[in-house]
Amino acid sequence: MKSFTATILTAFLLSPVAMMGADPAEAAPKQAKPPTEQRKEEQKVDTQEVAVIKTSAGTMVVEFWPDVAPKTVENFKKLARQGFYDGTCFHRVIKDFMIQGGDPLTKDEANQARWGTGDPGYKVKAEFNDRSHTRGVLSMARSQDPDSAGSQFFICHGNPTFLDRQYTAFGKLIKGDEVLEKIATTTTGPRDVPNARQSIDSIKIVPKDSVQ
C-alpha cells in the first residue's frame, strides 16, 4: 500500500507563483448579489456540467463535486476549457489502483523521462473532504506538499480508501467504466508507463443533459 502511495506522491516540482489578491478599487457594484447567494448559484451551475474525456480507449464522462471541492472543480474546468489537457495521456497506470494523467509534458514522447513532473505553473490549495476514494472517483495528484496539486489528476480503478482526506476528491465517473477498465488493465513498463500510449484526445465541459 505504501508503494502505491509513493507512486501518486512521486514528486513533481511546481513553480512558486505569487498569489495576487483582488484590487480593492475594483469593488463589486452595489447591485451585485451577496457572495453567499452568488456561490450557491455558481455551484448549481457546476453540478449541471460534466467533463467528457475522449481517449484512445473510448469516452468517459465524469460529474463534479463543487460542494466539497469548489476551487479544484473550477481549476479543472478552466484548464479543460483552455484545451490544456488535449493531446496529453494517462502516463501512469496501476491496475486495481488508479490511472493518472493531466501532465502537459506527456504531449511530447521525447519528454517521457520527465513525465509526472509537469504542471500549469501554479499550485491549487488542497480541499480534502469526506468523499471516499472508491472506483471511478476523480482526484488530484500531488507531491508530499498537501497544497502542491496543479493539473495532474487520477481516476480510481480499485478502492484506495487509504487516500481519503489526504487527496482532493472532486468528482466521479458516471459513464465509461469499461473504458476505465481497458486503460487500467493495459500492460505497463518501467515507472508504470503504459506500453501503448493511452491518449487523452480532449476533455470538454458540457451540460449534463447533453450527454446520453
Secondary structure, DSSP 8 states (H G I E B T S, - for coil): -HHHHHHHH--------------TTS---TTS--HHHHHHHHHHHHTTEEEEEEETTEEEEEEE-TTT-HHHHHHHHHHHHTTTTTTEE--EEETTTEEEE--GGGG-GGGGGGTT---SSS-B-----S----TTEEEE---SSTT-BSS-EEEESS--GGGTTTS-EEEEEEE-HHHHHHHHTS-B-GGG-BSS--EEEEEEEEEGGG--
